[in-house]
Amino acid sequence: MAYNKAGKKQRKKRVEKNKRRYQKPTIKFRQELFWDVDPKKIDPKKHAQYIIERILDFGNDKEARWIFQNYSKKTLQKVVKNSRVLHNQTRVLWNEIVKN
């Protein structure tokens, strides 16, 4: 009987963890950061590179923490390495921050 209760608790924890993982990340994007689009229409999964580039170049501390919480280090490294729009000084700084 104890095994079943422990198993139920573990399953419940896994389900909760998966729910959190697949929920749409919530942040209210500033209009100043995304001046060329409607911030309400930005999808964090679909527009990941665009969001990361803007936040790395023009974001504040809160927004930078948000990208670290919502995107993998590998994704950040890929964007920093391959982006054609990041300013050179920004690229150098973030290369140091996200390197292995």
Phi and psi restraints in degrees (value plus and minus 20) as a CYANA .aco file:
   2 ALA   PHI     -82.8   -42.8
   2 ALA   PSI     -55.6   -15.6
   3 TYR   PHI     -82.2   -42.2
   3 TYR   PSI     -62.5   -22.5
   4 ASN   PHI     -83.6   -43.6
   4 ASN   PSI     -61.3   -21.3
   5 LYS   PHI     -84.5   -44.5
   5 LYS   PSI     -62.4   -22.4
   6 ALA   PHI     -84.7   -44.7
   6 ALA   PSI     -60.6   -20.6
   7 GLY   PHI     -83.2   -43.2
   7 GLY   PSI     -60.6   -20.6
   8 LYS   PHI     -84.4   -44.4
   8 LYS   PSI     -61.4   -21.4
   9 LYS   PHI     -83.7   -43.7
   9 LYS   PSI     -62.7   -22.7
  10 GLN   PHI     -84.9   -44.9
  10 GLN   PSI     -62.8   -22.8
  11 ARG   PHI     -82.0   -42.0
  11 ARG   PSI     -62.7   -22.7
  12 LYS   PHI     -82.6   -42.6
  12 LYS   PSI     -62.2   -22.2
  13 LYS   PHI     -82.4   -42.4
  13 LYS   PSI     -62.8   -22.8
  14 ARG   PHI     -82.2   -42.2
  14 ARG   PSI     -63.6   -23.6
  15 VAL   PHI     -82.3   -42.3
  15 VAL   PSI     -65.5   -25.5
  16 GLU   PHI     -81.9   -41.9
  16 GLU   PSI     -62.2   -22.2
  17 LYS   PHI     -82.6   -42.6
  17 LYS   PSI     -63.6   -23.6
  18 ASN   PHI     -86.0   -46.0
  18 ASN   PSI     -56.9   -16.9
  19 LYS   PHI     -80.6   -40.6
  19 LYS   PSI     -66.3   -26.3
  20 ARG   PHI     -83.9   -43.9
  20 ARG   PSI     -58.0   -18.0
  21 ARG   PHI     -85.9   -45.9
  21 ARG   PSI     -57.6   -17.6
  22 TYR   PHI    -119.3   -79.3
  22 TYR   PSI     -15.6    24.4
  23 GLN   PHI     -94.0   -54.0
  23 GLN   PSI     129.1   169.1
  24 LYS   PHI     -86.7   -46.7
  24 LYS   PSI     104.2   144.2
  25 PRO   PHI     -79.3   -39.3
  25 PRO   PSI     115.7   155.7
  26 THR   PHI    -127.6   -87.6
  26 THR   PSI     102.5   142.5
  27 ILE   PHI    -176.4  -136.4
  27 ILE   PSI     122.9   162.9
  28 LYS   PHI    -113.0   -73.0
  28 LYS   PSI      87.5   127.5
  29 PHE   PHI     -92.2   -52.2
  29 PHE   PSI     116.5   156.5
  30 ARG   PHI     -94.2   -54.2
  30 ARG   PSI     121.7   161.7
  31 GLN   PHI     -82.9   -42.9
  31 GLN   PSI     -53.9   -13.9
  32 GLU   PHI     -83.8   -43.8
  32 GLU   PSI     -49.0    -9.0
  33 LEU   PHI     -99.9   -59.9
  33 LEU   PSI     -56.2   -16.2
  34 PHE   PHI    -141.4  -101.4
  34 PHE   PSI      45.8    85.8
  35 TRP   PHI     -89.3   -49.3
  35 TRP   PSI     -41.6    -1.6
  36 ASP   PHI    -117.0   -77.0
  36 ASP   PSI     -22.6    17.4
  37 VAL   PHI    -159.1  -119.1
  37 VAL   PSI     149.0   189.0
  38 ASP   PHI    -103.2   -63.2
  38 ASP   PSI      94.0   134.0
  39 PRO   PHI     -77.4   -37.4
  39 PRO   PSI     -45.9    -5.9
  40 LYS   PHI     -90.5   -50.5
  40 LYS   PSI     -40.8    -0.8
  41 LYS   PHI    -116.5   -76.5
  41 LYS   PSI     -16.7    23.3
  42 ILE   PHI    -101.4   -61.4
  42 ILE   PSI     108.0   148.0
  43 ASP   PHI    -120.9   -80.9
  43 ASP   PSI      96.2   136.2
  44 PRO   PHI     -77.5   -37.5
  44 PRO   PSI     -49.2    -9.2
  45 LYS   PHI    -100.1   -60.1
  45 LYS   PSI     -69.0   -29.0
  46 LYS   PHI     -89.0   -49.0
  46 LYS   PSI     -56.4   -16.4
  47 HIS   PHI    -130.6   -90.6
  47 HIS   PSI      15.0    55.0
  48 ALA   PHI     -77.1   -37.1
  48 ALA   PSI     -69.0   -29.0
  49 GLN   PHI     -82.6   -42.6
  49 GLN   PSI     -63.8   -23.8
  50 TYR   PHI     -80.1   -40.1
  50 TYR   PSI     -65.8   -25.8
  51 ILE   PHI     -84.2   -44.2
  51 ILE   PSI     -66.7   -26.7
  52 ILE   PHI     -81.5   -41.5
  52 ILE   PSI     -65.5   -25.5
  53 GLU   PHI     -79.5   -39.5
  53 GLU   PSI     -65.9   -25.9
  54 ARG   PHI     -84.9   -44.9
  54 ARG   PSI     -63.5   -23.5
  55 ILE   PHI     -89.0   -49.0
  55 ILE   PSI     -59.8   -19.8
  56 LEU   PHI     -83.3   -43.3
  56 LEU   PSI     -59.7   -19.7
  57 ASP   PHI     -98.7   -58.7
  57 ASP   PSI     -63.1   -23.1
  58 PHE   PHI    -147.0  -107.0
  58 PHE   PSI     -19.4    20.6
  59 GLY   PHI     -98.9   -58.9
  59 GLY   PSI     146.5   186.5
  60 ASN   PHI    -119.6   -79.6
  60 ASN   PSI    -196.6  -156.6
  61 ASP   PHI     -80.2   -40.2
  61 ASP   PSI     -63.0   -23.0
  62 LYS   PHI     -81.5   -41.5
  62 LYS   PSI     -62.8   -22.8
  63 GLU   PHI     -89.5   -49.5
  63 GLU   PSI     -56.7   -16.7
  64 ALA   PHI     -84.8   -44.8
  64 ALA   PSI     -62.5   -22.5
  65 ARG   PHI     -82.2   -42.2
  65 ARG   PSI     -57.3   -17.3
  66 TRP   PHI     -81.9   -41.9
  66 TRP   PSI     -63.3   -23.3
  67 ILE   PHI     -87.1   -47.1
  67 ILE   PSI     -53.9   -13.9
  68 PHE   PHI     -88.3   -48.3
  68 PHE   PSI     -50.1   -10.1
  69 GLN   PHI     -99.1   -59.1
  69 GLN   PSI     -45.5    -5.5
  70 ASN   PHI    -131.0   -91.0
  70 ASN   PSI     -31.0     9.0
  71 TYR   PHI    -148.4  -108.4
  71 TYR   PSI     127.7   167.7
  72 SER   PHI     -92.1   -52.1
  72 SER   PSI     137.8   177.8
  73 LYS   PHI     -82.0   -42.0
  73 LYS   PSI     -55.5   -15.5
  74 LYS   PHI     -83.6   -43.6
  74 LYS   PSI     -60.7   -20.7
  75 THR   PHI     -84.5   -44.5
  75 THR   PSI     -64.1   -24.1
  76 LEU   PHI     -82.4   -42.4
  76 LEU   PSI     -63.2   -23.2
  77 GLN   PHI     -80.6   -40.6
  77 GLN   PSI     -62.5   -22.5
  78 LYS   PHI     -82.9   -42.9
  78 LYS   PSI     -64.0   -24.0
  79 VAL   PHI     -85.1   -45.1
  79 VAL   PSI     -65.6   -25.6
  80 VAL   PHI     -81.4   -41.4
  80 VAL   PSI     -61.7   -21.7
  81 LYS   PHI     -90.3   -50.3
  81 LYS   PSI     -60.6   -20.6
  82 ASN   PHI    -122.2   -82.2
  82 ASN   PSI     -27.5    12.5
  83 SER   PHI     -84.9   -44.9
  83 SER   PSI     119.4   159.4
  84 ARG   PHI    -122.3   -82.3
  84 ARG   PSI     -21.9    18.1
  85 VAL   PHI    -133.8   -93.8
  85 VAL   PSI     -32.1     7.9
  86 LEU   PHI     -87.4   -47.4
  86 LEU   PSI     119.4   159.4
  87 HIS   PHI     -87.2   -47.2
  87 HIS   PSI     129.7   169.7
  88 ASN   PHI     -78.6   -38.6
  88 ASN   PSI     -62.7   -22.7
  89 GLN   PHI     -83.9   -43.9
  89 GLN   PSI     -57.7   -17.7
  90 THR   PHI     -84.5   -44.5
  90 THR   PSI     -64.2   -24.2
  91 ARG   PHI     -80.7   -40.7
  91 ARG   PSI     -65.2   -25.2
  92 VAL   PHI     -82.1   -42.1
  92 VAL   PSI     -66.5   -26.5
  93 LEU   PHI     -80.0   -40.0
  93 LEU   PSI     -72.2   -32.2
  94 TRP   PHI     -92.0   -52.0
  94 TRP   PSI     -45.6    -5.6
  95 ASN   PHI     -80.4   -40.4
  95 ASN   PSI     -62.2   -22.2
  96 GLU   PHI     -87.4   -47.4
  96 GLU   PSI     -58.2   -18.2
  97 ILE   PHI     -91.4   -51.4
  97 ILE   PSI     -60.2   -20.2
  98 VAL   PHI    -119.3   -79.3
  98 VAL   PSI     -16.7    23.3
  99 LYS   PHI     -91.4   -51.4
  99 LYS   PSI     138.5   178.5
